[in-house]
């Protein structure tokens, strides 16, 4: 059975715990998932072995932590202590059929004549994935769409707000699964596990022109609460919803996993880690695998205080994050000269 890990903090220290519903059982020897994963790589043992052999400390009520009634709070299930810049957050788009449909609709009517008369570049890239995104074992398929989201300072845990910055045009959820990886000291990548994620983006800015996609992705994002070690990635069902004032204003069933994607997991991982810059020893990668559907596609405009919920079956308790809209400052950023 897969192992479910969480990280919790009481404000002064971080602990790693294994989920044993309805309890969180603290792993006494470890102060971060990063430290635990590094030890696995160095020793050649599996993470499940380390969890099984680690002495257990305090048993904490998961219900109390999840509801905010405990001194412990859930954090993102991965971080590099004192070095958020060593976490690279990225993702691949146009991997799910639903995302391709919404992207086509988003950009087909952008006012450019040649785009109105032909299939969009987004749909071309998606079709390439359908044709050669799942190559036979031992061969390399077509590269997927890839984007950068930021470093570890952009990562948020459960119940932490995801920000619409003062310069943004919009903010919208993207309910996804994300792989969490560590790079060994010989440069080899290892997948620690998979977690639920909200790859929050500015879809209105992207809609203006698909070349804005890169900038639309530079936003905070949610991950957790649980990191699933040994998760199956075949056919995964879930649900995403938006709450406002205690009521649900939008919800959809979603799917993920290789059976619902035009790229295999192996192909996504190859094209991410083929770059030498993505194989820096000791670094961590959080890579979003793509979304199936967006509330933006149904005309939903998120507001300050809305709560986004992502829940995939078999991946633990739901990931919930509120929307926080920054006040408009009008500040113009300037670089100072050292001349």
N, C-alpha and C positions, 0 to 999 in steps of 0.2 A: 504494500500500500504506500502511496506517496506520503512524504513527510511534510507537514505544514509548519513553517517557522514564522514567528513575528519578532519584531523588536519593540520594546517598551521602554519608557523613560519616566522617571519621577522628577525630572527637572535638574537633577544633579548627576545622574548616571544612566547608562543604557544597559539593558539586559536582553539576552536572546532567550526566547522561550519556545517550546514546542507545543502545538495546539493538541489538547486532549479533551475535547468538548465534554463538559462545559468549563474546563480548566485550561489555564496556561501554566505549564510546568517549566520553571526557569532552569536553564542549563548553567550550572554554577561556574564552569570553567571559562565561559566565553562572555565577552563584553560587546561583541558586534558580530553580525553575520559575516562581515568582511574577514575578521580575524579567524573565524571558524572555517571559512572557505579556503583561506590561505593555508591553514594547517592541513586541510585535506589534500590540497595540491602538493604541498611539500612532502607529505608522508606517503602519498599514494593510496590512502584510504578513502572510502566513499563518505559522503556527508551523513548518510544513514548510519554507518558504523560509528562515526563520532558521536552522533546523537544518542545512539543506544548505549555507548560506553561512558558518556558524560554523566557525572553525578548530578542528581536533580536537587534543586533548592526549593524555594517557596512555591506553593501551588496557589495561583491567583485566579479569582473568579473572572472568567472571560466576559460574562454578562456585565459585571460592574465596570470593567475597563472599557468595554465597547459603548456603554451608556454614559460614560463620563462620571461615574460615581466612585471611582477609585483614584488613589493618588498616582497611579500609573496611567500613562496615556500611550496609545499606539502611535508609532512613528512609521515612516517609510521603512520597508523591511530590509533595505540595504543603504549603507553610506560608508564613506571612507573617513574614519575619524580624523578631524582637524585638517582635512584636505579635500573639500568638495570639488576642486578643480580637477581631481583625478577620476571623476565620474563623467563619462560622456553619454549624453542622452540623445538618441536618434530614432529614426523610424523608417518604415517603408510604406508607401501608399499604393493604391491601385492593386491591392492583393486580394480583395474580396469583391465578388460580383456586385454587391450592393453599393460599395464605394465607387465603383466605376460608373454605375448608372447616375449617381448623384453628382459626380464630377462632370460627367457629360452634360447634364442638365444645367450645372452651374456655369459652364463656360461656352455652351453652344450659342447663347444669345448675347455675346459681349460686344456686339456692334461692329466687329471686324468682318468684312464681307466674305473673305475666303473661309473663315471659320463657320459661317452660316451655311456655306455651300458644301462643306466637306466634313468628314469625321474629325473630331478634335484630336489634338496631339495626345491628350489624356487617354482617349479611347484607343488610339494606336498603340500606346505603350501597354495598356491593359491587354490588348489582343496579342501582343508579342509574348506577354506572360502566359496567356492561355496556350499559345502554340509551343513555347519552349521554356516555361517556368518550372516544370517538373521533370527534369532530365533523368535518364536512367542512372542507376547507382554507378558512381565512379566517373561521371561526366559532368560538365559544367553547362548550366543553362543560361538564359538571357538575364541580364542585370535588371533588377526592379528599380522603380523610382525610390530615391533615397533622400532623406532630409536630416538636418541637424536641429536639435531643439535647445541645447544648452548644456551646462555642466550641472554638478550636484546641487548648486545653489538654487536651481529651478525645480528641484524635486520636492513634492509635498506628500505627507502621509495622510491617512484617513482623518476626516473631519477638519483638516486644514483648508483654508480658502484658496481657491485658484483665482488669480488676479486678472482683471481686464485693465491694463495699464492706461495712464492718462492719454497716451498717444494712439491707442488702439481704436479701431472702428467697431469692434464687436468681440465677443468671446463665446465659444460654443464647445460643448462636450464632444469627445470622440471616444466611445467605449471600446476598449481594446484589451488584448492580452499582450504582455511585454516580457521578453526574455531578459534575465539578469545574468551577466557574465563577469568572469574575472580572468585576467591575463597572468599566466604563470611567469616565473622569472626566466624561462627559456623562450618566452614569446608565444606560447601556445594558449589559445583561448579555451576556457571551460565554461559550460553553462551551469550555473548554480541552480537555477529553477525558473519558474514562470509565475507571474503575478498578474492580478487584475490591474488595469490602468485606465486613466482618463487623459488622453493625449489632447489636452485643451488647445484650441487654435482660434485664429481670427478669420472666420470664413467670409465675412463681408469684404475684408481687405483682399483676400485671395480671389474673390469673385470679380473684382475689378479687372484683373488680368492674371492668367495662370502663372505668369512669371513672378507674381508676388508671393507664391507659395512659400519660398524660403523665409521671407520675413514674417509671414503669418504664423509660422511654427515656433518662433522665439518667444515662448510663453511658459509660465509655470505649468506643471502637470502633476497628476495624482498617481500614486502607486500603493497597492496593498489591499487590505491589511496583511494578507498572508502570502508568503513566498512558498510555492509548491515545488518540492524537490522530487523529481521522478514523475512529473505530471504527464499523462498521455495527451498528445496533441493531434487528435484525429477529427472527431466530430463533437464540438462543444456548443451547447446551447446556453443562452443567457437572456437577460432583460436589462434594459436601460430606461431610466425614468427621470423626469424633472419635476420637482416639487416647489410649490410657491404658496406661502402662507399656510402650510400644513396640509395642502391638497395637491394631488397629482394633476399637472396640466398637460403632460405628454408622456407616453411610454411606448416602447416597442420591444418585440422579441428580437434577439440578435443571435448570430452564430459565428463561430470561429473554428480554427483547426484546419488541418490540411485538406480535409474532404470538402471544405467550403472555400478554398483558396485556389488561385491559379499558380501560385509559387509554392514549392515545397520548403519546409523549414531548413533543410540542408542547403538549398539554393540561396535563401535569404542570408543564412549565416556565412556562406562562402563569400558572397559579394560584399558583405560588411567587413569581414576579417581579412580579405585579400590585401587591404591597404596596410602597409607597414606602420603607418601612424596609428592604426587601430589595434596594434599588438604591442603596446608599451607595457613592460613588466610592472605588475602591481596595480594596474588601472582597472576600473570597473566600467562596464557598459550596461546601460538600460536601453533596450531596443524594442520599440513598439511595432507590432506585426501588422497593424492595419485595422480599420473599422468597417463594420458592415452597414451601418446606417447612422444618420445624423439628424438631430432635431432641426437643425438649420434648413435641411432639405424640405421640411414640412412647414417652413415659415415661422418657426419659434424664435423669438428674440429673448435671450436670457437677461435677467435683471439682477441687480444687487440683492443678495440674500437668497436667491434660488438655490435649491439643493439638487445636485446631480448624483445619481446613484447608478453604479455599475455592478452587476452580479452575474457571474458565470458559474454554472453548475459544476461542483467539484473543486472550486477554487476558494472555498471558505466563505467567510462573512462578506457582505457587500462593502464596496468602496463608496464612501459618501464624502462629497466635498461641496461646500457652499461657494457661490460666486461672490467675489468682492470687486466692486468697481472703484478704481482710484479716482479721486477728484481731479478735474481738469486744471492743470497748472499753467499751461501755455509756455513752459520753460523751453528755451532753446539751448541745447547743449553745445558747448564750444570746447575745443581742445586748446589748452594753454601752451604757449611756446616757451621752450627753455632757452631760446636764443638770447 
